[in-house]
């Protein structure tokens, strides 16, 4: 008997595409409608600030989740350049572009996030750019190839990766950051200093404790003025001051929202037959014992897969250890877990930059002897044991800190 159900996915993102892929892989034969506002088919975002921004050949095409023909081949109705303007959970309908109503049997929201913008004089000048979409990455790459003086506003992951790309293209780079160190709120002082030293070793200048007062120029950007009156020459400014979840549709539909769409461990929203996944989600995380909104690639990848199974009626528990990665110059890292920047840091190996060479180390964030997060920097094939330590730590198991810091003790023996 044919499956007459219609599953609608709003958000043609990595999470949305992976949910559609999972539905077909797990045998769903009903109708799948995948709706996105952009004109490009679903893609992954990490290459946009990494390989593609460095101009590596083929990086742009590798960002796409599936080949162009995949959606038709798998009978996925991909509707691009289409905006969902209204959600009615009672009627089980969504309205497209304010006109057409589409019925759903189950609905998945993977609407993602958008950049936070600066509201200062000159913010609309040509040369002031943001990085979130593939089109913005294309335009930024083109500008970086000819930029002489680049100001990066915000020393988060996007800001620092953009700074590294700008140095790769030969520009003079200044990073403006309100905090005292890059990534300070995420990593804490000890590990944040590694990134400050890394970028300084590659010629980047930091302006800490500063914020932008205005962008100046006539026909295009010419300088960035800070709140203390300092004027920085700039023909390109890249603003990376965070993102905010796209919850407007959920609010319109009366769903529970608080710093994202509220979902339980099964990715269920407050409305029947409506699910959500990706960085728009504020998840009641069963492992961490708190609500968290994770803004990284792995959450979209794995959350989309889990949501596909949830749509099919599987009783899932989404308790993945949060994970992200970053590549800057010759320092690659992977971070697993969830910790406070104020937690104790235990190093395995030295984080010092010597002779301009990036270090090799693992940093663990520890509380009461429990490992809550770990970051391996230029040390590879250790994600699984680090995540095992993190999972055990959040479950209340402590480890010997002296052994944790000792490189001769295998990570997978620390829980024995």
DADACOR-V966482 format. One line per field, one symbol per residue. ss: DSSP state (a for helix, b for strand, c for the rest). phi: phi as a letter, one per 20 degrees, with the letter a starting at -180 (. if undefined). Layout:
ss->???
phi->???
//
This chain:
ss->cccccbbbbbcccaaaaaaaaaaaacccccbbbbbcccccccbccaaaacccccccccaaaacbcccccaaaaccbbbbccccbbbbbccccbbbbcccbbbbccbbbbcccbbbcccccbccccccbbbcccaaaaaaaaaaaccccbbbbbcccaaaaaaaaaaaacccbbbbbbccccccaaaaaaaaaaaaaaaaaacccbbbbcccbbbbbbcccbbbbbbccccbbbccbbbbcccbbbccaaaaaccccbcccbbbccccbcccccbbbccccbbbbbccccbbbccccaaaaaaaaaaaaaaacccccccccccbbbbbbccbbbbbbbccccccbbbbbcccccbccbcccbbbbbbbccbbbbbbbbcccccaaaaaaaaaaaaccccccaaaaccccccaaaccc
phi->.feefddddepedgffffffffgffenfdfeddddbffeefgbeegffddgffenffnfffffffcfgeffffdldfedelcdedbccffelccddlmceecececccdcfmccfededcgnfefgoecccbdffffgffggfffcfdcddddodefffffffffffgenffccddbffebflffednffeffgfffffffdneddcemcceeaddreebfcaddefenfddfbdbcddcdoccfedgfffgemffcaloffcefemeefdfmdcbbneeedefefffmaebddddgffffffffffgfffenfeececgfgbbbbccldddbcccobbefeffddedneefedlmeffcacddecclndfdabcedlcdmcffffffffffffeoeecffffgeefeeggfdfef
//
